[in-house]
Amino acid sequence: MAIDIVGFAGRVSRDEAGTLDILSRLRSEVVEMQVEAHRGRLFKSWGDGFFAEFSSTIEAVSCAVGIQRMVAAEARQKDSARLQLRIGVSLGDVVVQNGDLLGDGVNIAARLEAMAEPGGIAVSGDVMAQVRGKIELSLVDCGFKRLKASDAPIHVFMTRSQPATMGAFLDIDDDALRKTLITGGCLCGKIRYEINAPAISTGYCHCSICQKFSGSAMSTWTAFPASAVRFLGEEPRYFSSSPIAKRGFCPTCGTSLTYRLVRPRKAAYLIVFTPSLDEPKGYAPVAHSGIESQMPWLEILDDLPRTRTRDSRVLQQAWSSVGLPDAETWGPLAVPKEVF
């Protein structure tokens, strides 16, 4: 996935300090949060752009939609901070070189991004084939286009905005955004919480730590911006389930409530275990993770993406930050290496 800020150079020339401050917040509060919550990795940034990789095409497109929605919603609330992004998503081979990714997958994403409308998304035909009917996103068939004179033509699909509307392809209801209030709590009612922002992503987790923590064959979770979650009265008790994460639970009734990565830094998003929501029915999972620990007697018939724990770009970074890059060493009993 390639991301670029529209008209960045002009903004810098008019207000360098203010624009750089907006860029910093965009990276930490929107791009990094969305990418990590969709189990991706931000592997390059420069001036006004970013590159990210994902192990799932559906996750990549869902992340692109989430980023555009957050930017459009903030622009409506803070007109002076208005930003517009272009995003391109491709599917292709890459080569790792000194921690960077190179190859057709990266090049095509960048060229698709340049074709996208301000506030919009452009994807390749290969991406469209994998997400068709699985993501609620209207994409227009733009035919085969030569992204660069030396390139072979590629099938392109793009979002299209309505004339004279500000949020590009997004249909955002301002009143609905202001009234967003999601509530939940533990079984005994001792711990209650409120969330005043839409969900970022959802999923099933089959990893062995989630199995132990929830006492179930798998857990279901929903990620929200951590800044949008407020506990009413008492907070959960927290347990370091591994060197990279903390989990919150009710000390009275034992309800599993939250999960948050704390390495290599505290994540900007907070995972709430979906059944603790008062209205969990509207948060259907969109992916399976930790599939290597799936119980052999649990049959899964859906066609959602499935990834192993070791495939998560976010977890690879987190475990590497505590000196444990080998997935064979990951788990609740893992001990980080001493760093001198």
Salt bridges, closest charged atoms under 4 A:
ASP21 OD2 - ARG25 NE 3.50
GLU32 OE2 - ARG27 NE 2.78
GLU32 OE1 - ARG265 NH2 3.65
GLU36 OE2 - ARG265 NH2 2.22
GLU53 OE2 - ARG41 NE 2.81
GLU53 OE1 - ARG313 NE 3.16
GLU59 OE2 - ARG39 NH2 2.17
GLU74 OE2 - ARG25 NH1 3.44
ASP79 OD1 - ARG82 NH2 2.36
ASP100 OD2 - LYS44 NZ 3.13
GLU117 OE2 - ARG160 NH1 3.86
ASP141 OD1 - HIS155 NE2 2.81
ASP151 OD2 - ARG111 NH1 2.75
ASP174 OD1 - ARG76 NH1 3.25
ASP175 OD1 - ARG178 NH2 2.51
GLU194 OE1 - ARG230 NH2 2.83
GLU234 OE1 - LYS190 NZ 3.81
ASP278 OD2 - ARG192 NH2 2.63
ASP302 OD2 - HIS288 NE2 2.94
ASP302 OD1 - ARG306 NH1 3.36
ASP311 OD1 - ARG308 NH2 3.03
GLU328 OE2 - ARG310 NH2 2.60
